[in-house]
């Protein structure tokens, strides 16, 4: 066979085989990789979904137990127990506060559809769902189990009000110091919300996610219409019935000629399985389409290649044949032959070079000897150049090593730095499968105080000693890094559970209980640690680092010298706190903080006596933030004094303006923080402000909260006495909410006692509250103190306070807190 035919045949055969192998490998490899990634993704999705369902169930059990301990529940059950079994439900009192709590739970977005209390006879006596009150549930299994003293989650049942498939969580209500259940606190888990959450686990075009019991009954389903039905495939139902000890796994089945792949995982401590089901026809369609495209392209390439190779093979082999014939003649010793092929392509160059070679061959023998001498000299030169090259190579190696040290090593501690840590995390995340490892961020508590007090040189020595201590815990599976300043990090391999990580972190914390000695200074250090884990928390490098930093921040703000594992809610809490901190920093400049005024009236004449100035904070969108949330943060940030100073000037300016316009009221009340009282310049500040606005101190009442009494000192008492001597009125707010001591009423230089709203709320129903309020009013009057009742909202409360000679009333019965303009208008109108 001629060379041109063989060349075409061999080339086409090689190309065909290559394309076939490449297409086969493409299909096999792509299918394998996608299936592996799919299995891993399913396992991770099942893990997160199982945790979500488990947390929902456990949270509901905890919430049912917590609500069962509410004193209002116990009172309702005691009231029910004292009634005869023949009593109609219309004879039962309306537990308004309890029903409101249950109603709030029902309307909150927490997955709870209803909350209710069942007495020992099985009747619903309080509920956020009014239609369910009086319902007889003594035949329900969960009621019977809860009355035996166990907290239980029911099987899927249909509730008797809405007739919806539901899960019930029931907890026994046991009185303090008691042992037997006196009733049941029950919650209904909203299967619709739980099912909606499951829909996020998988694309609905590819498959479904659902929760199923071991008999194949569907409890939650991303298609909520299937809740309460059995799995459509009997073979799958039989598989789970016959394998009830399985915790997780995979299976396949066909339904209506469509193949489905399922992955399942058992919810811990439950009879339920979380199942993710995929339509494999949809899943594999993209791979099949890609394969057909590759096959079509291969056929086109082969066809074009066949025609091209036949043409060019003939074109290229003609001059080769001619050159072959000439070269054959030269082997016989005929050096006079020459090629006549003069084309400008590579074969033409070969022809000309061949002719030149023949021309030069004649004189080649004469030149051999001289070339031999030149080669000897060249060998010596090459030897010298090789030595120089080896020397330069060594210098290059040393330079490379030095560059790597500068790039990846801390110059102070000689530990791998942040860049090295980031690269190692990226390397671990690039492995398949992703390994289990933990990232621990740690730093020295209050390290800046060492720099400020002992200098940066000592601070550097402290960091070196700290690094040496931490290096004692480094090993082949434990890598230590110096990230920056006083911040370090560990990467822990092969420590899959919290117990092992706890042992490791506790050993580190224990090592810092003894001091380090630097320049004759005994320095005691403490460290805080934050832990995130892969793949449990995340498989993304930046997310893992952010989670470890969030956990470290949580360890700092909750006490320091401890380790904290990352939890998702931490991110929400930290983001919320950071948002409020940002608002507080900008509150004055951006007008996000403002004052409202709630009037105080005399109960009998309903005469406007005074206003209480209340600080409020809002976002740019106008959403209000509760003072109970932003005031503690302001105190921790250390800006409460600045906000308090702003409030004093704002309120004094406003009151001075009102009085100049002949508004009629006696004085203004303004709240004072404990940190303001501790400020040495506070007395001068507030007295100077009253002078600047020409406002008599007798027009100002300063309210201190009862909680301040925990940290009161003789200096603080002196401050309060100075303020009273200057003419300011002093009021004790929130009296009786947790730190009450009658000695405060004798010791503190106060004019007014404010009874907290919690004593007023149930005044019309609670004899205990009535007796306590009556005695507080009487005792205060004996001590010549004015009494203000807060939170008055009902006429019955007002009548009681009138009868018992309460001095002033504050609450929604008369008025909610008013904006500045409305408060001024009220003060003007009070003249008439």
QUIZI-V475879 format. One record per run of one state. SS is the DSSP state (H for helix, E for strand, - for the rest). FROM is the first residue (numbers start at 0). TO is the last residue. Records with the same first field share a line. If there is no record, write none. Layout:
SS = FROM-TO + FROM-TO
This chain:
- = 0-1 + 68-69 + 81-87 + 91-94 + 107-110 + 119-121 + 127-128 + 132-134 + 136-139 + 147-150 + 153-155 + 158-163 + 173-181 + 189-189 + 201-205 + 213-215 + 221-222 + 226-228 + 230-232 + 242-246 + 255-256 + 266-270 + 330-344 + 361-362 + 409-414 + 416-416 + 429-435 + 444-445 + 454-454 + 471-473 + 475-476 + 484-485 + 493-496 + 511-514 + 518-519 + 523-525 + 534-539 + 557-561 + 565-566 + 586-591 + 601-606 + 618-622 + 625-625 + 637-638 + 660-665 + 671-672 + 678-680 + 692-695 + 711-712 + 725-727 + 735-740 + 747-750 + 755-755 + 760-765 + 782-784 + 790-793 + 803-806 + 810-816 + 818-818 + 829-831
H = 2-67 + 70-80 + 88-90 + 95-106 + 129-131 + 140-146 + 190-200 + 223-225 + 233-241 + 279-329 + 345-360 + 363-407 + 417-428 + 446-453 + 455-470 + 497-510 + 540-556 + 567-585 + 626-636 + 639-659 + 673-677 + 681-691 + 696-698 + 705-710 + 713-724 + 741-746 + 756-759 + 766-781 + 794-802 + 819-828
E = 111-118 + 122-126 + 135-135 + 151-152 + 156-157 + 164-172 + 182-188 + 206-212 + 216-220 + 229-229 + 247-254 + 257-265 + 271-278 + 408-408 + 415-415 + 436-443 + 474-474 + 477-483 + 486-492 + 515-517 + 520-522 + 526-533 + 562-564 + 592-600 + 607-617 + 623-624 + 666-670 + 699-704 + 728-734 + 751-754 + 785-789 + 807-809 + 817-817
